[in-house]
Amino acid sequence: MMIDRATQYFNTKIFIYFLIAVTAVYTLVFTWYYNFKDDGYILADWLINYQDGGFKRRGLSGSFFFLLQDLTGLRLNYLVYFAQFLIISGFFLMYTKLIRYKVTDLLYLSLLLSPVGFVGLLNTVTYVGKKEFIVFLIFTWFVYLLNNDKLSKNKEYLFCIAIFTATFLHEVVLFLRSVFSHCPISEEREV
């Protein structure tokens, strides 16, 4: 009886928005903290580059940030955090827009509360600020455009370029490329 009364006031969508906001703030704060901490594990992941001994599968971002540092004179951790802030904020913003008109039930909420969902970020502090957010952002934007029927041929080409470029940022793209290839491709439409 008390459970029924409590669940009638529980709104899953509002709780999901709250979870997104908490996770976004948590991720951005701890990314800031770990970028300026002495061990620099998260920062070092973004600074793997091609200049220190040959080709590496994730070296594009490091080469870019070192070049940007040489051109601007700004410290690396500020440059990297600015990029991380834009990517992480963009992901959470696109995800919020993606689920805005979706029906969200307790099953959907349970997926977000699982270790592979947002709670995984809250559970593992060293996961915040990683380059996987680039792929998350690309995929979320792709699904958003598909759901809203806004995916044009030019945007498809843009995604192909983004996925190709992201391959040089993180190897997880190689495993997720099939997810993009199985999505329906836009067709020429008659007006």
Disulfide bonds with the S-S distance in Angstrom:
none
